Amino acid sequence: MRKLLIVWSTEEVEVAKKMVLLYSSVILERDYWDEAHLMIWGPSAKILSQNSELQQMLKKVQESGVETSACVVCSDDYGVTQKLQELGVVTNHTGELLTHALQNDWKVITF
């Protein structure tokens, strides 16, 4: 099985729009990967909570079947945990998922 974990940690809006969220929204429907997960970590949590265009793009990613989660420590630090949860993002300790992916059959890319 082809599995991809995308770690999104940059606060750069153009990187989010033109790479992270754009690519994430098509990878399952185009059969690039069998399973995909978008992990929101660090400053990306803050910018996502504030930017309605990114939120709409995230919705498309989620509707395509890509799982989403965010670092709860980061989102708590930024005061955005509730907003991310309202967007359908699971907030948890992402280090566990990242470690699992690295130790198993997942490909991992980071932005």
C-alpha positions in Angstrom: 0.0 0.0 0.0 1.3 3.5 -0.9 1.0 5.8 2.1 2.0 9.5 2.3 2.3 11.7 5.3 2.6 15.4 4.5 3.9 17.5 7.4 2.9 21.1 6.9 4.8 23.4 9.3 5.4 26.6 7.3 3.3 29.8 7.8 3.9 30.8 4.2 0.5 31.2 2.6 1.7 30.8 -1.0 3.5 27.5 -0.1 0.2 26.3 1.5 -1.9 27.3 -1.5 0.3 26.4 -4.4 1.8 23.2 -3.0 0.6 21.7 0.3 -3.2 22.1 0.0 -3.3 21.9 -3.8 -1.4 18.7 -4.0 -3.2 17.2 -1.0 -6.6 17.8 -2.6 -5.9 15.7 -5.7 -3.6 12.9 -4.6 -6.2 10.3 -3.7 -8.7 11.0 -6.5 -5.8 10.8 -9.0 -4.6 7.5 -7.4 -1.2 8.9 -6.7 -1.4 7.3 -3.2 -3.7 4.8 -1.5 -3.7 6.6 1.8 -2.7 10.1 2.8 -2.6 12.2 5.9 -2.0 15.9 6.2 -0.3 16.9 9.5 -0.5 20.5 10.5 2.4 21.4 12.8 3.7 24.6 14.2 3.0 28.0 12.5 0.8 26.4 9.8 -1.8 25.8 12.6 -1.9 29.6 13.3 -2.1 30.7 9.7 -4.8 28.1 8.9 -7.0 29.3 11.8 -6.8 32.9 10.4 -7.1 32.5 6.7 -10.5 31.7 5.2 -9.1 30.8 1.7 -6.8 28.2 3.3 -9.8 26.9 5.3 -11.8 26.4 2.1 -8.9 24.6 0.5 -8.5 22.4 3.6 -12.2 21.4 3.3 -11.6 20.2 -0.2 -8.6 18.2 1.0 -10.7 16.6 3.7 -13.6 15.9 1.3 -11.2 14.0 -1.0 -10.5 11.5 1.8 -7.2 12.8 3.2 -7.0 12.6 7.0 -6.0 15.7 8.9 -4.5 16.3 12.3 -2.7 19.1 14.1 -0.2 19.3 16.9 -2.3 20.0 20.0 0.7 21.5 21.8 1.2 23.9 19.0 -2.5 24.7 18.6 -2.8 25.3 22.4 0.2 27.6 22.3 -1.3 29.6 19.5 -4.8 29.5 21.1 -6.4 27.9 18.0 -7.3 24.4 19.1 -11.0 25.0 19.1 -10.9 26.7 15.7 -9.0 23.8 14.2 -11.4 21.3 15.7 -14.3 23.3 14.2 -12.6 22.9 10.8 -12.7 19.1 11.3 -9.0 18.7 12.2 -8.1 16.2 14.9 -5.8 17.7 17.5 -3.4 15.3 19.1 0.2 14.6 19.9 1.5 14.4 16.3 4.9 13.1 17.3 3.4 9.7 17.7 2.0 9.6 14.2 5.2 11.0 12.7 7.2 8.4 14.5 4.9 5.6 13.4 5.0 6.8 9.8 8.8 7.0 9.8 9.2 3.5 11.3 6.7 1.9 8.9 5.8 1.9 5.3 5.0 5.6 4.9 6.7 8.2 2.7 7.0 11.5 4.6 7.4 15.0 3.0 7.7 18.2 5.0 6.9 21.8 4.1 
